[in-house]
Amino acid sequence: MTTTRESLTTAPSTEAPARPSALRRVAIGVTGVVGCLAPTVWGLGTVAEPLTGAERDHLFPQLTGQGLLLSALWVGGLLPLLVAGWRGRRPSAAAGLAALAVPVTGLGLVGLAAGGLRLARRAG
């Protein structure tokens, strides 16, 4: 039995995606709120700190907006996934990679910081 390359590929679907059920939309809404809660609180805290005078030793990152930018990138990666799920469509690969960029980078930096801490302890 032989198969050709053409028989293994599928043609793109021209059908409109099925509308998600009410239960699925509720689940998407709940997970969307939970997923966007941390970056939203982070961003609001970043805005509030310079106004209240908290953490004066971190004034430069606060005034340059590094925390606000991180919050925007974090939420900006999650929103396309939520919109695609709400509409019943499959999100693009770029949207998935954008959503993974912040947590994967954060975990990598935690690993580097922990490794640097271990090296400093050995030297000292």
C-alpha positions in Angstrom: 0.0 0.0 0.0 1.4 3.3 -1.0 0.4 6.8 0.1 1.1 10.0 -1.5 1.9 13.3 0.2 -1.3 14.8 -1.1 -3.4 12.1 0.7 -1.7 13.0 4.0 -2.5 16.7 4.0 -5.8 18.2 4.8 -7.3 21.1 3.1 -8.0 24.2 5.2 -11.5 24.2 6.5 -13.8 26.9 5.0 -16.5 26.3 7.6 -17.1 28.9 10.3 -16.0 27.7 13.7 -18.7 26.3 16.0 -19.9 28.8 18.6 -18.7 27.8 22.1 -21.3 26.6 24.6 -22.3 28.8 27.5 -20.4 26.5 29.9 -17.2 26.9 27.9 -17.6 30.6 27.8 -18.1 30.8 31.6 -14.9 28.6 32.0 -13.0 30.9 29.6 -14.2 34.0 31.5 -13.2 32.5 34.9 -9.8 31.4 33.8 -9.3 34.7 32.0 -10.0 36.6 35.2 -7.7 34.3 37.2 -5.0 34.4 34.5 -5.0 38.2 34.1 -5.3 38.9 37.9 -1.6 38.7 38.7 -0.3 41.0 35.9 -3.2 43.4 36.5 -2.4 43.7 40.2 1.3 43.9 39.4 0.6 46.8 37.0 -1.6 48.7 39.4 1.0 48.3 42.1 3.6 49.6 39.8 1.5 52.7 39.2 0.7 53.2 42.8 4.2 52.9 44.3 5.6 56.2 42.9 2.4 58.0 43.8 2.4 56.7 47.5 6.2 57.0 47.9 6.6 53.3 48.7 9.9 51.5 47.9 11.9 54.7 47.4 15.0 52.6 46.7 13.4 51.3 43.6 12.4 54.7 42.2 14.3 54.4 38.9 12.5 51.2 37.7 9.2 52.6 38.9 9.6 55.9 37.0 10.9 54.2 33.8 7.8 51.9 33.7 9.6 48.6 33.7 7.0 46.9 35.8 4.2 48.5 33.8 5.8 47.3 30.6 6.1 43.7 32.0 2.5 43.8 33.0 1.4 44.9 29.6 3.5 42.2 27.9 2.1 39.6 30.3 -1.6 40.5 29.7 -0.9 41.2 26.0 0.2 37.6 25.6 -2.9 36.2 27.4 -5.6 38.3 25.7 -5.3 36.8 22.2 -5.7 33.3 23.7 -8.8 34.4 25.5 -10.3 36.1 22.5 -9.7 33.0 20.3 -11.3 30.7 22.9 -14.3 33.0 23.3 -14.8 33.0 19.5 -14.3 29.3 19.2 -11.2 29.6 17.0 -7.8 28.1 17.4 -5.2 30.7 18.5 -2.2 31.3 16.3 1.2 29.9 17.2 2.5 33.5 17.7 -0.2 34.1 20.3 0.8 30.9 22.2 4.5 31.8 22.1 3.7 35.4 23.3 1.7 33.9 26.2 4.6 31.6 27.1 7.3 34.3 26.8 6.9 36.0 30.1 6.6 32.9 32.4 9.4 31.0 30.6 11.7 34.0 30.8 10.8 34.5 34.4 11.6 30.8 35.3 14.8 31.0 33.4 15.9 34.1 35.3 15.0 32.5 38.6 17.2 29.5 37.7 20.0 31.9 36.8 19.6 33.9 40.0 19.5 30.7 42.1 22.6 29.4 40.4 24.4 32.7 40.9 23.4 32.7 44.5 24.8 29.2 45.0 28.1 30.2 43.3 28.4 33.3 45.6 27.8 31.1 48.7 30.6 28.7 47.6 33.0 31.5 47.1 32.3 33.3 50.3 
